[in-house]
Amino acid sequence: MQTSALLLIASLGAISVLLMLYVYIFMFERRLFLGLWFIGWAIIAFNYSLDAFFPNLLRQNCLILFLSLSSYFYANLLISWGTLIFLKIKAGISLFLRVGIIWLLFFIFFLNQNWSDLQMIKYTYLAVFALSSWVGAAMIKSAKRYGKLALFLGLLNIAWVGNTVIFSYILKMPQMAPYIVSHTILLFNAIGLIQLFLKEQKDEIGRGLAHITYLTFHDELTGLYNKTYFDKKIQELAKNNDCLPISLLVGDMNGLKFVNDVFGHQDGDNWLKRMAFIIQQSCRQNDIIARWGGDEFAVILPNTDKETALDIGHKINAACKSNQETDILLSISLGVATKTDSKADLSKVLKEAEELMYEIKLIEGKKARWAIAEILGKLLQKKDYETKEHIERLESFAKEFARILNFPKENFNNLVQATNLHDIGKIGIPEDIVLKKSHLNESEWFIMKKHVEIGYRIAHASGEFAHLADIILYHHEWWNGQGYPQGLKEEEIPLLSRIISILDAFDVMTHQQPYKPAKTINEALHELCLKAGTQFDPTLVPIFIKMMTDKSLS
């Protein structure tokens, strides 16, 4: 048997081990690049087998030779594609398809030009050299991310090209040494890629373990310490008198539930992150800051008297007021307590700070909810979702209508408040839909109808206006059950919702809209009369028409 055949058989043995390694790794990590590497090297192994055991078949049968050359190129193309995928370099399937098609077209063209077998072999190998150089350059470029091993493998790729071109094509050395070196480089490169992959896996596991360790004592959202770490430090510092006096600051954000319910938890998370940043900026480097619960924060202030701790609390509140990114006020209720006596129980000091915080929360929380609801109303007007004049006219109609119906004080106030807040949910609808100057399409109308549900959530979340939530939710229901959101009909619809429906429709009809001109008062009243019993309460419409008619006459 010839020396070249023995070398090919030795290479086949090494490739077989490589393929088994790919299969073993693929059982645990089903990655595309592993599959591409396996297929590529399996094809190369098949070609080596033909060359080692059936050399005459390749040399005597042109068709088999050309199929062997084609498969060898495409095997290297698959290996190159797999390597670029592994390196996370953008090279989609379309790019490799184009490369494969272009190579094949030239291959067919050269065949038709009656190129010799040797010339076709050279063409194929030159194309493989180009692929190897491309991948080598990519690996060298990615060395910054993957380290020295990637740099070494990239240089190895280019060294394989250089070795083969210089010794086999330029110098045309007949000795086996360059041939052995070439095969050795190829196998080293393949094994090196596996080693690089295993290194990446190990680093990824290391990063995962580090992240798990980090999360043991840190809050993922804000980056602050978590309750576990805070409680651990409380236990440690309880026995340490060197940090006396020690102050504890406990805070609870105001209005976070409101923001979560109305605008969604993503906005709520942003609020939490902003508050965490403010507290960090307001505290000192050695202070221990933790997210203690959902919307609660706690700070350990070593060697800090109560006066200094209160100053830090004031600094946090001042920073909240000066760091407003929206019209909605960001605020926090803070409680402070201090341990000055070494015999005092630090956990009781923490309890004292928490109780003080809740006392302040009762006052500030209520103020915050009122402020948020008031700001939202102003925001509606500021964004031109509702004009101030429209709200004022509706309020005037509501007061007059409530008097005619002899409403008790509670119903009177509820109607006026609900009239002012009935469209508050529009604050959660995209501006381009609310302010669109033409009729809404089906998908836009579907989104617009959500404003009653958002308004319902706002009223509920505010606490102060929870009793108005149903009135806001149902003010677009129709008497015949054809309205939204729940298709209620007749007296299933709350009385105040039925009234607001009439008042709002009348005012909209009698004032210019972006998509339709204003009607006269008589035209609008006639429209209400026509829709009494379908859209509007047939008992209330005549009362409203009489009210407006009497008003016109007077």
C-alpha positions in Angstrom: 0.0 0.0 0.0 1.3 3.5 -0.9 2.5 6.0 1.8 -0.3 8.5 0.7 -2.9 5.8 1.2 -1.6 5.0 4.6 -1.7 8.7 5.5 -5.3 8.9 4.3 -6.2 5.9 6.4 -4.5 7.5 9.5 -6.5 10.7 8.7 -9.7 8.7 8.5 -9.1 7.3 11.9 -8.6 10.8 13.3 -11.7 12.1 11.5 -13.7 9.1 12.9 -12.8 10.1 16.4 -13.7 13.7 15.6 -17.1 12.6 14.2 -17.8 10.5 17.4 -17.0 13.6 19.4 -19.4 15.7 17.4 -22.1 13.1 17.9 -21.4 12.9 21.7 -21.6 16.7 22.1 -24.7 17.0 19.8 -26.5 14.6 22.2 -26.3 17.3 24.9 -26.1 20.5 22.8 -28.3 20.4 19.7 -26.6 23.3 17.9 -26.8 23.9 14.1 -23.0 24.5 13.7 -22.3 21.1 15.3 -24.5 19.5 12.7 -22.9 21.4 9.9 -19.4 20.4 11.1 -20.4 16.7 11.4 -21.9 16.6 7.8 -18.9 18.4 6.4 -16.3 16.2 8.0 -18.4 13.0 7.2 -18.3 14.0 3.5 -14.5 14.6 3.7 -14.1 11.2 5.4 -16.0 9.6 2.5 -13.8 11.3 0.0 -10.7 10.2 1.8 -12.1 6.6 1.8 -12.5 6.7 -1.9 -9.0 8.0 -2.4 -7.4 5.5 0.0 -9.3 2.3 -1.0 -10.4 3.0 -4.6 -7.8 5.3 -6.1 -8.2 3.9 -9.6 -11.9 4.6 -9.5 -11.3 8.3 -9.0 -8.6 8.4 -11.7 -10.4 6.4 -14.3 -14.0 7.6 -13.9 -14.3 11.4 -14.6 -17.9 11.5 -13.3 -16.9 10.1 -9.9 -13.9 12.4 -9.7 -16.1 15.5 -10.4 -18.7 14.4 -7.9 -15.9 13.8 -5.4 -14.5 17.3 -6.0 -17.9 18.9 -5.8 -18.7 17.1 -2.5 -15.3 18.1 -1.1 -15.9 21.8 -1.8 -19.5 21.7 -0.4 -18.2 19.9 2.7 -15.8 22.7 3.3 -18.5 25.2 2.6 -20.7 23.6 5.3 -17.8 23.6 7.8 -17.1 27.3 7.1 -20.8 28.1 7.5 -20.9 26.3 10.8 -17.8 28.1 12.0 -19.2 31.5 11.2 -22.5 30.6 13.0 -20.4 29.5 16.0 -18.5 32.8 16.0 -21.9 34.6 15.8 -20.9 36.3 12.6 -23.8 37.3 10.4 -23.7 35.0 7.3 -27.1 33.7 6.4 -28.0 30.7 4.4 -28.7 32.9 1.3 -25.0 34.0 1.2 -23.7 30.4 1.3 -26.2 29.3 -1.3 -25.0 32.1 -3.6 -21.4 31.1 -3.0 -22.2 27.4 -3.7 -24.2 28.2 -6.9 -21.5 30.5 -8.2 -18.8 27.9 -7.6 -20.9 25.2 -9.4 -21.6 27.5 -12.4 -17.9 28.1 -12.8 -17.2 24.4 -12.3 -19.7 23.5 -15.1 -18.2 26.3 -17.3 -14.6 24.9 -16.9 -15.8 21.4 -17.7 -17.3 22.6 -20.9 -14.0 24.3 -21.6 -12.4 20.8 -21.5 -10.2 21.6 -18.5 -8.0 18.6 -17.5 -8.6 16.7 -14.3 -5.6 18.4 -12.7 -7.0 21.8 -13.5 -10.4 21.0 -12.0 -8.7 19.7 -8.9 -6.7 23.0 -8.7 -9.9 25.1 -9.2 -11.6 23.2 -6.4 -8.7 23.5 -4.0 -8.3 27.2 -4.7 -12.0 27.8 -3.9 -11.5 25.8 -0.6 -8.4 28.0 0.1 -10.5 31.1 -0.3 -13.1 29.8 2.1 -10.4 28.8 4.7 -8.8 32.3 4.4 -12.2 34.0 4.9 -12.9 31.9 8.0 -9.4 32.4 9.3 -9.7 36.2 9.0 -13.1 36.0 10.7 -11.6 34.0 13.6 -8.6 36.5 14.0 -11.1 39.3 14.0 -13.2 37.6 16.7 -10.1 37.0 18.9 -11.1 40.0 21.0 -14.3 38.2 22.1 -13.1 34.6 22.2 -9.5 35.0 23.3 -6.1 33.8 22.1 -7.3 30.4 21.1 -9.5 31.9 18.4 -6.5 34.0 17.2 -4.4 30.8 17.1 -7.0 28.9 15.1 -7.5 31.7 12.7 -3.7 31.8 12.0 -3.8 28.0 11.7 -6.4 28.3 9.0 -4.3 30.7 7.0 -1.1 28.6 7.7 -2.9 25.6 6.2 -3.6 27.6 3.0 0.0 29.0 2.9 1.6 25.6 3.5 -0.5 23.9 0.7 -0.1 26.7 -1.8 3.6 27.2 -1.3 4.8 23.5 -1.1 2.2 21.9 -3.4 1.5 24.5 -6.0 4.5 26.9 -6.1 7.5 24.7 -5.1 5.6 21.5 -6.2 7.5 19.4 -3.7 6.9 15.7 -4.1 7.8 14.8 -0.5 5.2 13.7 2.0 6.2 16.2 4.7 4.0 19.1 3.5 1.1 16.7 2.9 1.4 15.4 6.5 1.6 19.0 7.9 -1.4 20.0 5.9 -3.6 17.1 7.2 -2.3 17.7 10.8 -3.2 21.4 10.6 -6.7 20.6 9.4 -7.4 18.1 12.2 -5.8 20.5 14.8 -8.1 23.2 13.6 -11.2 21.0 13.9 -10.2 19.9 17.4 -9.4 23.5 18.4 -12.9 24.6 17.4 -14.4 21.9 19.7 -12.0 23.1 22.4 -13.1 26.7 21.8 -16.8 25.6 21.9 -16.2 23.7 25.2 -14.4 26.8 26.6 -17.4 29.0 25.7 -19.7 26.5 27.4 -17.6 26.6 30.5 -17.5 30.4 30.5 -21.3 30.5 30.0 -21.8 28.2 33.0 -19.4 30.4 35.0 -21.4 33.5 34.0 -24.6 31.7 34.9 -23.3 30.7 38.3 -22.0 34.2 38.9 -25.4 35.6 38.0 -27.1 33.1 40.4 -24.7 34.1 43.2 -25.4 37.8 42.4 -29.1 37.3 42.6 -28.7 35.6 46.0 -28.1 39.0 47.5 -29.2 41.4 44.8 -32.5 42.6 43.3 -32.5 41.9 39.5 -34.6 44.8 38.5 -33.0 47.7 40.4 -29.5 46.2 41.1 -29.8 47.1 44.8 -29.3 44.5 47.6 -32.4 42.3 48.3 -34.2 41.5 51.5 -32.1 38.4 52.1 -28.9 40.5 52.2 -30.5 43.3 54.2 -31.8 40.9 56.9 -28.3 39.3 57.0 -26.6 42.7 57.5 -29.2 43.6 60.2 -28.2 40.4 62.1 -24.5 41.1 61.7 -24.7 44.8 62.7 -27.0 44.0 65.7 -23.8 42.6 67.4 -21.5 45.3 66.2 -21.3 48.4 68.4 -18.6 50.0 66.3 -21.2 51.3 63.9 -23.3 53.1 66.6 -25.3 55.3 66.2 -26.9 53.3 63.4 -30.0 54.6 61.7 -32.5 52.7 59.6 -34.6 54.3 56.8 -37.6 52.4 55.5 -39.6 53.8 52.4 -42.7 52.8 50.5 -43.4 54.2 47.1 -46.6 56.1 46.6 -48.8 55.4 43.6 -46.9 52.4 42.2 -50.0 50.1 42.2 -51.8 52.9 40.4 -49.1 53.1 37.7 -49.1 49.3 37.4 -52.9 49.1 37.0 -53.2 52.0 34.6 -50.1 52.0 32.5 -48.9 48.4 33.0 -46.1 46.8 34.9 -43.3 47.9 32.5 -44.0 51.5 33.4 -44.2 50.4 37.1 -40.8 48.8 36.8 -39.3 52.0 35.3 -40.7 53.9 38.3 -39.0 51.4 40.6 -35.7 51.8 38.8 -35.9 55.6 38.9 -36.6 55.5 42.6 -33.7 53.1 43.2 -31.4 55.5 41.4 -32.7 58.5 43.4 -32.1 56.7 46.7 -28.6 55.7 45.6 -27.7 59.2 44.6 -29.0 60.6 47.8 -27.2 58.1 50.1 -23.5 57.8 50.9 -21.1 55.2 49.6 -21.0 53.1 52.8 -24.8 53.0 53.2 -26.5 49.7 52.6 -29.5 50.2 50.2 -32.0 47.4 49.6 -35.2 46.8 47.7 -37.0 45.4 50.7 -40.3 44.3 49.0 -42.4 45.0 46.0 -42.5 48.8 46.3 -40.5 49.1 49.6 -36.9 50.2 50.1 -34.8 50.1 53.2 -31.4 51.7 54.0 -28.9 50.9 56.8 -27.0 54.1 57.7 -24.0 53.1 59.9 -22.5 55.7 62.2 -25.4 58.0 61.5 -27.5 59.9 64.0 -31.2 60.6 63.6 -30.8 64.2 62.4 -28.4 63.1 59.6 -30.7 60.3 58.7 -33.7 62.7 58.5 -31.6 65.0 56.3 -31.0 62.0 53.9 -34.7 61.3 53.9 -35.4 65.0 53.0 -32.8 64.8 50.2 -34.6 61.7 48.7 -37.9 63.5 48.8 -36.4 66.7 47.2 -34.7 64.5 44.5 -38.1 62.9 43.7 -39.6 66.3 43.1 -36.7 67.5 40.9 -36.4 64.3 38.9 -39.8 64.3 37.3 -39.8 62.7 33.8 -43.6 62.7 33.5 -46.5 64.8 34.7 -47.2 62.1 37.4 -45.5 62.8 40.7 -42.9 60.3 41.9 -42.8 60.1 45.7 -42.0 57.9 48.6 -43.2 57.8 52.3 -40.2 57.4 54.6 -39.8 56.4 58.2 -36.6 56.8 60.2 -35.4 55.2 63.5 -32.0 55.2 65.2 -30.2 52.8 67.6 -27.9 54.7 70.0 -27.8 52.2 72.9 -25.7 49.1 72.4 -28.3 47.1 74.4 -31.2 48.1 72.1 -32.5 45.5 69.7 -31.8 46.5 66.1 -34.8 44.5 64.8 -37.1 46.6 67.0 -35.5 49.7 65.7 -36.4 48.4 62.2 -40.0 47.8 63.3 -40.2 51.3 64.6 -39.0 52.8 61.3 -41.5 50.7 59.5 -44.4 51.8 61.7 -43.4 55.5 61.3 -43.3 54.9 57.5 -46.9 53.5 57.6 -48.1 56.5 59.6 -46.7 58.9 57.1 -48.0 56.7 54.2 -51.6 57.1 55.5 -51.3 60.9 54.9 -48.9 61.1 51.9 -50.4 58.1 50.1 -53.8 59.6 50.0 -52.3 63.0 48.8 -50.4 61.1 46.1 -53.5 59.3 44.8 -55.4 62.6 44.7 -52.5 64.3 43.0 -52.2 61.6 40.4 -55.9 61.6 39.5 -55.9 65.4 39.3 -52.7 65.5 37.1 -54.3 62.9 34.8 -57.3 65.1 34.3 -55.0 68.0 33.5 -53.0 65.8 31.2 -56.1 65.0 29.2 -56.6 68.7 28.6 -52.9 69.3 27.9 -52.8 66.7 25.2 -56.1 68.0 23.7 -57.8 64.6 24.5 -60.6 66.6 26.2 -60.9 70.4 26.1 -61.4 72.3 29.3 -64.5 73.9 27.8 -66.1 70.5 27.0 -65.5 69.4 30.7 -67.0 72.6 32.0 -70.1 72.4 29.8 -70.7 68.8 30.8 -70.3 69.7 34.5 -72.8 72.5 34.0 -75.3 70.1 32.3 -74.7 67.5 35.0 -75.5 69.9 37.9 -78.6 71.2 36.2 -79.9 67.8 35.3 -79.2 66.4 38.8 -81.3 69.3 40.3 -84.2 68.5 38.0 -84.0 64.8 39.0 -83.9 65.9 42.7 -80.7 64.0 43.3 -79.5 63.7 46.9 -76.1 65.3 47.6 -74.2 62.1 47.2 -75.6 61.3 43.8 -75.2 64.9 42.8 -71.5 64.9 43.7 -71.0 61.5 42.1 -72.5 62.6 38.8 -70.4 65.8 38.7 -67.2 63.9 39.5 -67.9 61.1 37.0 -68.7 63.7 34.3 -65.2 65.2 34.9 -63.5 61.8 34.8 -65.6 59.8 32.3 -63.0 59.9 29.5 -59.9 59.7 31.8 -59.0 56.3 30.2 -58.0 58.0 27.0 -54.7 58.8 28.7 -53.8 55.2 28.0 -54.7 55.2 24.3 -52.1 56.1 21.7 -52.1 59.8 20.8 -52.3 59.2 17.1 -55.6 57.4 17.5 -57.2 59.8 20.0 -56.4 62.8 17.9 -57.0 61.3 14.5 -58.8 63.8 12.3 -60.8 61.2 10.3 -62.9 58.2 11.1 -61.1 55.4 12.9 -60.6 52.1 11.1 -61.7 48.8 12.7 -58.4 48.1 14.5 -58.1 51.7 15.8 -61.7 51.6 17.0 -61.0 48.4 18.9 -58.1 50.1 20.7 -60.2 53.3 21.3 -63.0 51.3 23.0 -60.4 50.2 25.6 -60.5 53.7 27.1 -63.5 52.8 29.3 -61.6 49.8 30.8 -58.5 51.9 31.4 -60.7 54.6 33.0 -62.2 51.9 35.2 -58.8 50.7 36.3 -57.7 54.3 37.0 -60.7 55.0 39.2 -60.2 51.8 41.1 -56.5 52.3 41.5 -56.9 55.8 42.8 -58.9 54.6 45.8 -60.6 58.1 46.1 -62.7 57.5 43.0 -63.2 53.8 43.2 -67.0 54.4 43.7 -67.1 56.0 40.2 -65.4 53.1 38.4 -68.6 51.3 37.2 -70.0 54.7 36.0 -66.9 55.3 33.9 -66.8 51.7 32.6 -70.4 51.7 31.3 -71.0 55.2 30.0 -70.8 53.9 26.4 -73.4 51.1 26.9 -76.6 51.5 24.8 -80.2 51.1 26.0 -80.7 48.3 23.5 -77.6 46.4 24.5 -75.5 47.3 21.4 -72.9 49.3 23.2 -69.6 48.4 24.9 -67.7 47.1 26.8 -70.2 44.4 28.1 -73.3 44.9 26.1 -75.5 45.8 29.1 -79.0 47.0 28.3 -81.8 49.1 29.9 -81.6 49.4 33.6 -78.6 47.0 33.9 -76.6 50.2 32.9 -76.0 52.4 36.0 -78.2 55.5 36.1 -75.3 57.9 36.1 -73.7 56.2 33.1 -77.0 56.6 31.2 -77.1 60.3 32.1 -73.4 61.0 31.1 -74.1 59.2 27.8 -76.8 61.7 26.9 -74.9 64.8 28.1 -71.7 63.8 26.3 -73.4 62.9 23.1 -75.3 66.3 23.1 -72.2 68.3 23.7 -70.2 66.4 21.0 -73.0 66.9 18.5 -73.3 70.7 19.1 -69.6 71.4 18.7 -67.2 71.0 15.8 -65.4 67.7 15.5 -62.4 66.9 13.3 -64.5 64.5 11.2 -68.0 66.2 11.2 -69.5 69.7 11.5 -71.5 70.8 14.5 -75.3 70.5 14.6 -77.6 73.1 15.9 -79.2 72.6 19.3 -82.5 71.6 17.8 -80.8 69.1 15.4 -78.9 67.6 18.3 -82.1 67.3 20.4 -83.9 65.7 17.5 -81.1 63.2 17.1 -81.4 62.3 20.8 -85.1 61.9 20.4 -84.6 59.5 17.4 -82.1 57.4 19.4 -84.2 57.3 22.6 -84.9 53.6 23.2 -82.0 52.4 21.1 -78.9 54.2 22.3 -80.3 56.4 25.1 -82.6 55.9 28.1 -86.1 56.7 26.7 -87.2 58.1 30.1 -84.2 60.4 30.6 -84.1 61.8 27.0 -87.4 63.7 27.2 -86.4 65.2 30.6 -83.1 66.4 29.0 -84.9 67.8 25.9 -87.3 69.7 28.2 -84.4 71.1 30.2 -82.6 72.3 27.1 -85.8 73.7 25.5 -86.7 75.6 28.7 -83.2 76.9 28.8 -83.4 78.2 25.2 -86.8 79.8 25.9 -85.5 81.6 29.0 
